[in-house]
C-alpha cells in the first residue's frame, strides 16, 4: 500500500477539525489490531528557489526536507530507502546532496538512507537546492521519488516510482517563515507562556509589512493585545471557531532579505484553569497582494499539555413499565471538569459511551449520535449501542441520551449498563481521576 502525503500544512484546516465532529473509519481485526500498513513519502508538493542575482553571482541554496513514515504503530519498519530523481531539474536548479544520500555517476539520482521509519513524521533528509545559472524567473522542473522499507504485514513496504513528486519553480520575492516551536508538557494552569515568534525573510525581496493569524484552543487565552489585531473569543456569538480564540493582525514592519524581526511585544499565552491538551497555531504572510515564495514554513502548531484533570461521569435511570409499554430509559454524560477535553490533533471525539440494553427490552427511539454495535461479549442476545459526544467536551457539559425502550417482557430488575471509555481504543482516560463514576446502570422494573 502507498499514499501520497499532503504537502502544504494549513493551520486553519487543522483547526477546523475541532469545529466539525468526526467519526473514525478504520478497519480493524477481531482483536482490535489493524492488519494493514503503508509507507508514505513526505515531500513538499511545491518548492521555490530564488533566482540568481542580475549581473552575475550564484543563487543561495535553500533547504528541502524529505522523509518517510508509515501509519500503523503495530509494526516496526526499518531500513528506509528513499530514491530521489532530480533529472527533471536540468537547467532549472542544482542540488547539493547530504551525506546520507548516495548519488549515481551522473549526480541526478540518489538513494538516501532514512533508517528506522517513524509513525509520526520527522524530516530525515535535507536536500539543498538553488537556481541554475541563467534560469529565468518562472522556470520549473520536477523531483520524483520512490521508496522501500523493511517491515509491515508482508515484510516489505514500498512506494512506486512517479507516484510522488515536487514541482520546483524559480522565483523572486519575499519568503517569510517562523521557526518550529518545541512542544511543552506538565504546564500548571495559571502559567503564562511566551510564544517563540521570530519572523525571517529568506527571499530576495523586501516584505513591506506582514499579516498574522492566531488560533488558540479553549484552554488558552491570548494575553498580549496588539492594537494592530482583532480578537474573537470562543464565547463570542457567531464566532468562526467556537472552541477557540481567533486573532487577525496587520503589521507595517518591513522585513529585508535575510532579516529577522519580532512582534512589537512578546506574544504571551495564559494557560487557564480549563486547560488540558492545548494547541496554538500561528501563521504569517507578506502584506498586500504579494505571494510568499514558499508557504511550507509560514505556519506552525505549538502543542501545550497542562497538568490538569477532567472527571467524566455517566448517570443511569430507573423506570417501570408493563409488557408492551414504551419507557424513557436513557442516560446522561457529565464532564465535571475542571478541564475541557478535545483531540486537538485529529479532531476526533474523545469519549465514546457503550449502552447495553436491559434484558427484555428493544430500543424504539435512538439518539442521532448513537449507532448499533457488536453485542455484549459472551451474550449476543444483549443489544449494544455506541454513542459519541461533540468534538470538544467543555467543563460542566451535560448531555442527555434519550433512549426509548419497549418492554417486550417484564423482567424484575432488568439491568442494562452504560460505560464511558476512550473513543480511540485506549484502556483508560489518563486525565480522569475518578473511574468509578465512568459506569452506571439503567434498570427497568426495579424491585420495590
C-alpha positions as CSV (number, residue, x, y, z in Angstrom):
1,X,0.0,0.0,0.0
2,X,1.1,3.6,-0.5
3,X,-0.2,7.0,-0.2
4,X,0.9,10.5,-1.1
5,X,1.2,12.9,1.8
6,X,-0.5,16.3,2.0
7,X,2.4,18.6,1.2
8,X,1.1,22.0,2.4
9,X,0.2,22.4,6.1
10,X,-2.6,24.8,6.5
11,X,-3.2,25.8,10.1
12,X,-6.9,26.7,9.5
13,X,-7.5,23.2,8.2
14,X,-6.2,21.6,11.3
15,X,-8.1,24.0,13.5
16,X,-11.3,23.2,11.5
17,X,-11.1,19.6,12.6
18,X,-12.1,20.9,16.1
19,X,-15.2,22.6,14.7
20,X,-16.7,19.6,12.8
21,X,-17.1,16.4,14.7
22,X,-15.5,13.3,13.0
23,X,-16.0,9.6,13.4
24,X,-13.3,7.1,12.9
25,X,-13.5,4.8,9.9
26,X,-10.6,2.3,10.2
27,X,-11.0,-1.4,9.5
28,X,-9.6,-3.5,12.4
29,X,-9.3,-7.2,13.1
30,X,-11.3,-9.0,15.8
31,X,-8.6,-8.4,18.4
32,X,-8.6,-4.6,17.7
33,X,-5.3,-4.5,15.7
34,X,-5.1,-3.2,12.1
35,X,-3.7,-5.8,9.7
36,X,-2.6,-3.1,7.2
37,X,0.3,-0.7,6.9
38,X,1.5,1.7,4.3
39,X,4.7,3.6,3.5
40,X,4.4,7.3,2.8
41,X,6.9,9.7,1.2
42,X,6.9,13.1,2.9
43,X,7.9,15.8,0.4
44,X,6.7,19.2,-0.5
45,X,4.3,19.5,-3.4
46,X,5.9,22.8,-4.4
47,X,9.4,24.2,-3.7
48,X,10.7,27.6,-4.7
49,X,14.3,28.6,-5.3
50,X,15.5,32.2,-5.6
51,X,16.7,33.4,-9.0
52,X,20.4,34.2,-9.2
53,X,21.2,37.9,-8.9
54,X,21.1,40.0,-12.0
55,X,24.6,40.8,-13.4
56,X,26.2,37.6,-12.2
57,X,26.7,35.6,-9.0
58,X,25.1,32.4,-7.7
59,X,21.8,31.9,-6.1
60,X,21.7,30.9,-2.4
61,X,20.9,27.3,-1.5
62,X,17.5,26.6,0.1
63,X,16.8,23.5,2.2
64,X,14.1,21.0,1.3
65,X,13.0,18.5,3.9
66,X,12.2,14.9,2.9
67,X,11.4,11.7,4.7
68,X,9.4,8.5,5.1
69,X,6.7,7.5,7.6
70,X,4.3,4.6,8.0
71,X,0.9,4.7,9.7
72,X,0.5,1.5,11.8
73,X,2.3,1.5,15.2
74,X,1.6,-2.2,15.5
75,X,4.5,-2.8,13.1
76,X,8.2,-1.8,13.3
77,X,9.6,-0.5,10.0
78,X,13.3,-0.2,9.4
79,X,15.9,0.3,6.6
80,X,14.1,3.1,4.8
81,X,15.5,3.8,1.4
82,X,14.3,7.0,-0.4
83,X,15.2,7.3,-4.0
84,X,15.4,10.9,-5.3
85,X,15.5,11.6,-9.0
86,X,16.4,15.3,-9.9
87,X,17.0,14.7,-13.6
88,X,13.9,16.8,-14.2
89,X,15.7,19.9,-12.8
90,X,18.2,20.2,-15.6
91,X,18.6,23.9,-16.5
92,X,16.3,24.9,-13.6
93,X,18.0,24.1,-10.3
94,X,21.1,22.5,-8.9
95,X,21.2,20.1,-5.9
96,X,23.6,19.5,-3.1
97,X,23.3,16.0,-1.8
98,X,23.6,15.4,2.0
99,X,25.9,12.7,3.5
100,X,23.1,10.2,3.9
101,X,22.4,10.2,0.1
102,X,24.5,8.3,-2.5
103,X,24.1,9.7,-6.0
104,X,24.8,7.9,-9.2
105,X,27.7,8.8,-11.6
106,X,25.6,11.5,-13.3
107,X,24.6,13.0,-9.9
108,X,20.9,13.1,-10.8
109,X,19.6,10.1,-8.9
110,X,20.5,9.2,-5.3
111,X,19.4,6.7,-2.8
112,X,19.0,8.2,0.7
113,X,19.2,6.2,3.9
114,X,16.4,7.2,6.2
115,X,17.0,4.5,8.8
116,X,14.1,3.5,11.0
117,X,10.7,4.7,9.7
118,X,8.6,6.6,12.2
119,X,4.8,6.7,12.5
120,X,4.9,10.4,13.3
121,X,6.9,12.1,10.6
122,X,10.1,14.0,11.3
123,X,12.4,15.2,8.5
124,X,15.2,12.7,7.8
125,X,16.8,14.0,4.6
126,X,17.8,17.7,4.0
127,X,18.4,18.4,0.3
128,X,19.8,21.8,-0.7
129,X,18.6,23.4,-4.0
130,X,19.5,26.6,-5.8
131,X,18.5,28.1,-9.1
132,X,20.8,27.1,-12.0
133,X,22.9,29.8,-13.6
134,X,20.8,31.6,-16.2
135,X,17.5,30.1,-15.0
136,X,14.7,32.6,-15.5
137,X,12.0,33.5,-13.0
138,X,9.1,31.1,-13.7
139,X,11.3,28.2,-14.9
140,X,10.0,25.0,-13.4
141,X,11.3,21.4,-13.1
142,X,10.3,18.3,-11.1
143,X,11.9,16.0,-8.5
144,X,10.5,12.4,-8.4
145,X,10.6,9.8,-5.7
146,X,10.2,6.2,-4.8
147,X,10.9,4.3,-1.6
148,X,11.2,0.9,0.1
149,X,11.5,-0.2,3.7
150,X,11.6,-3.4,5.8
151,X,8.5,-4.3,7.9
152,X,4.8,-4.2,7.8
153,X,2.4,-7.2,7.4
154,X,4.2,-8.6,4.3
155,X,7.8,-7.8,5.4
156,X,8.3,-5.1,2.8
157,X,6.7,-1.7,2.2
158,X,7.2,0.3,-1.0
159,X,6.1,3.4,-2.8
160,X,6.4,3.0,-6.6
161,X,8.2,5.4,-9.0
162,X,6.4,8.5,-10.2
163,X,3.7,8.4,-7.5
164,X,5.2,11.4,-5.6
165,X,6.9,14.5,-7.0
166,X,7.9,18.0,-6.1
167,X,7.5,20.9,-8.5
168,X,10.5,23.3,-8.2
169,X,10.0,26.8,-9.5
170,X,12.5,29.7,-9.9
171,X,11.0,32.7,-8.2
172,X,11.7,36.2,-6.9
173,X,10.1,37.8,-3.9
174,X,9.9,37.7,-0.1
175,X,9.8,34.4,1.8
176,X,8.6,34.8,5.3
177,X,8.8,32.0,7.8
178,X,8.6,31.2,11.5
179,X,10.7,28.6,13.3
180,X,9.2,25.4,14.7
181,X,8.5,25.5,18.5
182,X,9.2,22.7,20.9
183,X,6.0,21.2,22.4
184,X,5.7,21.6,26.2
185,X,4.0,19.4,28.8
186,X,3.3,19.4,32.5
187,X,2.3,23.1,32.5
188,X,0.4,24.2,35.5
189,X,-2.9,26.0,35.0
190,X,-2.4,29.7,35.7
191,X,1.0,29.7,33.9
192,X,2.0,32.3,31.3
193,X,4.0,31.2,28.3
194,X,5.8,33.2,25.7
195,X,5.3,32.1,22.1
196,X,8.6,31.7,20.1
197,X,7.6,34.0,17.3
198,X,10.6,35.2,15.2
199,X,9.8,36.1,11.5
200,X,12.6,35.6,9.0
201,X,12.7,36.6,5.3
202,X,14.7,34.1,3.3
203,X,13.6,35.5,0.0
204,X,15.4,38.0,-2.2
205,X,12.9,40.9,-1.9
206,X,11.7,43.1,0.9
207,X,8.4,42.2,2.6
208,X,6.6,45.6,3.0
209,X,4.7,44.5,6.2
210,X,3.0,41.3,7.1
211,X,-0.2,39.8,8.3
212,X,-0.6,37.3,11.2
213,X,-3.3,34.9,12.1
214,X,-3.5,33.1,15.5
215,X,-5.7,30.3,16.8
216,X,-5.7,29.3,20.5
217,X,-7.7,26.4,21.8
218,X,-10.3,26.8,24.6
219,X,-7.8,26.3,27.5
220,X,-5.5,29.1,26.3
221,X,-6.1,32.8,26.4
222,X,-4.1,35.2,24.2
223,X,-2.9,37.6,26.9
224,X,-1.0,40.0,24.7
225,X,-3.2,42.6,23.0
226,X,-1.9,44.5,20.0
227,X,-3.7,47.5,18.5
228,X,-3.0,46.1,15.1
229,X,-5.1,43.0,15.8
230,X,-8.8,42.0,16.1
231,X,-9.8,39.3,18.5
232,X,-12.8,36.9,18.7
233,X,-13.2,34.5,21.6
234,X,-14.9,31.1,22.0
235,X,-17.8,32.7,23.8
236,X,-18.5,35.4,21.2
237,X,-21.8,35.0,19.3
238,X,-21.2,33.9,15.7
239,X,-17.5,33.1,16.2
240,X,-15.9,31.4,13.2
241,X,-14.1,29.0,15.5
242,X,-16.5,28.3,18.5
243,X,-13.9,26.3,20.6
244,X,-11.1,28.8,20.4
245,X,-9.8,32.3,20.3
246,X,-9.1,33.6,16.7
247,X,-6.9,36.7,16.0
248,X,-6.1,38.5,12.8
249,X,-3.3,41.2,12.7
250,X,-1.7,43.5,10.2
251,X,1.8,45.0,10.9
252,X,3.6,47.5,8.7
253,X,7.1,46.4,9.8
254,X,9.4,45.9,6.8
255,X,11.4,42.7,6.6
256,X,14.5,42.9,4.4
257,X,16.0,39.8,2.7
258,X,17.9,37.8,5.4
259,X,16.4,39.8,8.3
260,X,14.6,38.5,11.3
261,X,12.0,40.6,13.2
262,X,9.7,40.2,16.2
263,X,6.3,41.4,17.0
264,X,6.0,44.8,18.8
265,X,5.9,43.0,22.2
266,X,6.4,39.3,23.2
267,X,3.3,37.2,22.4
268,X,2.1,35.7,25.7
269,X,-0.5,33.0,26.3
270,X,-2.3,32.3,29.6
271,X,-2.9,28.7,30.5
272,X,-6.4,28.8,32.0
273,X,-7.9,26.6,34.7
274,X,-9.7,24.7,31.9
275,X,-6.5,23.7,30.0
276,X,-5.5,20.2,29.3
277,X,-4.4,19.2,25.8
278,X,-4.0,22.6,24.0
279,X,-2.8,23.8,20.7
280,X,-1.7,27.2,19.5
281,X,-1.5,27.7,15.7
282,X,0.1,30.8,14.1
283,X,0.7,31.9,10.6
284,X,2.4,34.8,8.8
285,X,2.1,36.1,5.3
286,X,3.6,39.1,3.4
287,X,1.2,42.1,3.3
288,X,-0.8,43.2,0.3
289,X,-1.1,41.0,-2.8
290,X,2.5,39.8,-2.6
291,X,2.9,36.0,-2.9
292,X,5.2,34.3,-0.5
293,X,7.8,32.2,-2.3
294,X,7.5,29.1,0.0
295,X,4.5,28.7,2.3
296,X,5.7,25.5,3.9
297,X,7.2,27.4,6.9
298,X,4.6,30.1,7.2
299,X,2.5,28.4,9.8
300,X,3.3,26.4,12.9
301,X,1.5,24.5,15.6
302,X,2.5,24.5,19.3
303,X,1.2,21.7,21.5
304,X,0.9,22.5,25.2
305,X,-0.2,19.9,27.7
306,X,-1.4,21.1,31.1
307,X,-1.1,19.3,34.3
308,X,-4.9,19.0,34.9
309,X,-7.8,16.7,35.2
310,X,-11.3,16.2,33.9
311,X,-13.8,14.0,35.7
312,X,-16.1,12.1,33.2
313,X,-19.2,10.5,34.6
314,X,-22.4,8.8,33.4
315,X,-25.7,8.7,35.2
316,X,-28.3,6.0,34.6
317,X,-32.0,5.8,35.4
318,X,-34.7,3.5,36.9
319,X,-38.1,3.1,35.2
320,X,-41.1,0.8,35.3
321,X,-43.4,-0.5,32.6
322,X,-45.8,-3.3,31.8
323,X,-45.3,-5.6,28.8
324,X,-45.8,-3.6,25.6
325,X,-45.2,-0.2,27.2
326,X,-42.6,2.2,25.9
327,X,-40.5,3.8,28.6
328,X,-37.8,6.6,28.7
329,X,-34.7,4.8,29.7
330,X,-31.8,6.9,28.7
331,X,-28.7,8.2,30.5
332,X,-26.7,11.4,31.0
333,X,-23.0,12.2,30.4
334,X,-21.3,14.9,32.5
335,X,-17.8,16.4,32.4
336,X,-17.3,17.7,35.9
337,X,-14.1,19.4,34.9
338,X,-12.2,21.4,35.6
339,X,-10.6,20.8,32.2
340,X,-12.2,20.8,28.8
341,X,-11.1,17.8,26.6
342,X,-10.5,17.7,22.9
343,X,-8.3,15.8,20.5
344,X,-6.6,18.8,19.1
345,X,-4.5,16.8,16.6
346,X,-7.2,14.7,14.8
347,X,-10.5,16.4,15.7
348,X,-12.0,13.0,16.7
349,X,-14.3,12.8,19.7
350,X,-12.5,11.9,23.0
351,X,-15.2,9.8,24.8
352,X,-17.4,7.1,23.5
353,X,-20.3,5.6,25.5
354,X,-21.4,2.0,25.4
355,X,-25.0,1.2,26.3
356,X,-26.1,-2.4,26.7
357,X,-29.9,-2.6,26.9
358,X,-31.7,-4.2,29.9
359,X,-32.9,-7.7,29.2
360,X,-36.4,-8.0,27.7
361,X,-36.3,-4.6,26.0
362,X,-36.0,-3.2,22.5
363,X,-34.9,0.3,21.6
364,X,-37.7,2.1,19.6
365,X,-36.0,5.6,19.6
366,X,-32.3,6.1,19.5
367,X,-30.4,9.4,19.7
368,X,-28.9,10.5,16.4
369,X,-25.3,10.3,17.8
370,X,-25.7,6.7,18.7
371,X,-25.3,3.6,16.4
372,X,-25.7,-0.1,16.8
373,X,-22.6,-2.1,17.7
374,X,-21.4,-5.6,18.4
375,X,-23.4,-7.4,21.1
376,X,-22.1,-7.9,24.6
377,X,-19.2,-10.3,24.9
378,X,-20.4,-13.8,25.7
379,X,-24.1,-12.8,25.3
380,X,-25.1,-12.0,21.7
381,X,-28.7,-11.5,22.8
382,X,-27.9,-8.2,24.5
383,X,-28.3,-5.2,22.1
384,X,-25.4,-2.8,22.2
385,X,-25.2,0.9,21.1
386,X,-22.2,3.2,21.0
387,X,-22.8,6.9,21.4
388,X,-20.4,9.8,20.7
389,X,-20.2,13.3,22.0
390,X,-19.2,16.6,20.4
391,X,-15.6,17.0,19.1
392,X,-14.8,19.0,22.2
393,X,-16.1,18.3,25.7
394,X,-16.4,21.5,27.7
395,X,-16.3,21.8,31.5
396,X,-19.7,21.3,33.1
397,X,-21.1,19.8,29.9
398,X,-24.2,17.7,30.4
399,X,-25.6,15.7,27.5
400,X,-28.7,13.5,27.8
401,X,-29.1,10.5,25.6
402,X,-32.9,10.0,25.5
403,X,-33.3,6.3,24.5
404,X,-36.9,5.0,24.5
405,X,-37.3,1.2,25.1
406,X,-40.2,-1.1,24.5
407,X,-40.8,-3.6,27.3
408,X,-41.1,-6.9,25.4
409,X,-41.1,-9.0,28.6
410,X,-41.3,-7.9,32.2
411,X,-38.0,-9.0,33.9
412,X,-37.7,-7.9,37.5
413,X,-34.6,-5.7,38.0
414,X,-33.8,-5.9,34.3
415,X,-30.4,-4.1,34.3
416,X,-28.5,-2.5,31.4
417,X,-25.2,-0.8,31.8
418,X,-23.6,2.4,30.5
419,X,-19.9,2.9,30.3
420,X,-17.9,5.9,29.1
421,X,-14.5,5.0,27.6
422,X,-11.8,6.5,25.2
423,X,-13.0,6.7,21.6
424,X,-9.5,5.9,20.3
425,X,-9.4,2.5,22.0
426,X,-7.0,3.4,24.8
427,X,-7.6,1.4,28.0
428,X,-8.5,4.4,30.2
429,X,-8.6,8.2,30.3
430,X,-5.2,9.4,31.6
431,X,-6.8,12.7,32.8
432,X,-9.8,11.2,34.7
433,X,-9.1,11.0,38.5
434,X,-12.3,9.0,39.3
435,X,-13.1,5.9,37.3
436,X,-15.9,4.5,39.5
437,X,-18.4,7.0,38.0
438,X,-17.5,6.0,34.5
439,X,-20.2,3.3,34.6
440,X,-23.8,3.4,35.6
441,X,-26.9,1.2,35.5
442,X,-30.2,1.6,33.6
443,X,-32.8,-0.5,35.4
444,X,-36.3,-1.4,34.1
445,X,-38.8,-2.6,36.7
446,X,-36.7,-2.4,39.8
447,X,-37.8,-4.4,42.8
448,X,-39.5,-2.5,45.5
